[in-house]
């Protein structure tokens, strides 16, 4: 099994809370990994540490054997889609991608390809991002993640704001990316939309990894959504 | 590094702050150059007018730099950039260099406009060498202050707050310090700017332009180091 992402004894402490507590996990190529957990479990913090936005207090993260910050062409290794709400509002979606393509040393044609990939029409891409709906912002953020045709794809709540066609497209894409040998990590608290596409489930609760299992270890022939719901309400349910 | 500079220049061009900012600054320079003479028949000496335009250029350059970097931190642009170029100091260097360049453009434009306005009024009564050296001084001061503004934006991380810091510093705190002690003021950006544009004072010592330039370069270097420490240590939202 080709391990592309290694997380070792990762701890992230903020002044008042420990967001991640001694988390270790491996992500493998060709798999869709679903990171689930209740609100405040540490899902977003894990993704932010993974792509260098937050510094770990202890432990390490490596992608293809190297920390994110030392990758030579990071856009071609990792594509991440974090918080789509915050986008520069004054420039158009196309200009936003062109700026990123330029910084990533990617040819300009990748902008049009990425827009095409996420189904963002040309006339919409020419409008100011400040006028976009949440779903359109989500598509633009996805396009930015896909600019470098990365080997590892990291998505935080990617279905937020997407319409039913968008969710269907994303489900197909997750599978297609994994089948093409890419590593896919999706953080979500929505069990209904993406559960059917996953190969492995990682459950975080209060910063700790409480379950790391292949999908067939979980469902035992049942509906995967039901299995995940039971898993979360026993391992990750704070009300239990 | 050139790809980052190119990306950052594209970001500045598409943020739609730079062009309106430069146009507003140009209009202000022309108006303040023309209005006293045309409206009130007042005669101000050319040196005072050129110094005034340098002050406007320096504040405009600082504001543009501060709004750009603080805005990029606020609106998620820095995060998007760090996903494709995770070396924060390289990214910061590109931001600071582009602000330096934009500041130089602002300073040169202000100096040219002020010279042209005075020439059009027939009141440019300074020797050509002095006009050129004041223009160069304005350009150097505005470029370094553009970099300082960008560093302030990185440290403050909030565009409206960064703008307030720049305006209050330039129009309230620095003038106040100059009234308390001119010997301290000459080591501040405003005092260094006065050296660069060859301000003349009968009461206080004004260092020569070269010393003023070195003082301002030192302040800009310190601001860049502070911005680097801030950006490299903090988590990005």
Interface residues (C-beta under 8 A of the other chain):
Chain A: X48 X51 X52 X53 X54 X55 X68 X69 X71 X74 X75 X78 X79 X80 X82 X83 X86 X87 X88 X89 X90 X91 X92 X95 X96 X98 X99 X100 X102 X103 X104 X105 X144 X145 X147 X148
Chain B: X3 X4 X6 X7 X8 X10 X11 X14 X15 X16 X17 X71 X72 X75 X76 X77 X79 X80 X81 X82 X83 X84 X85 X86 X87 X88 X233 X235 X236 X237
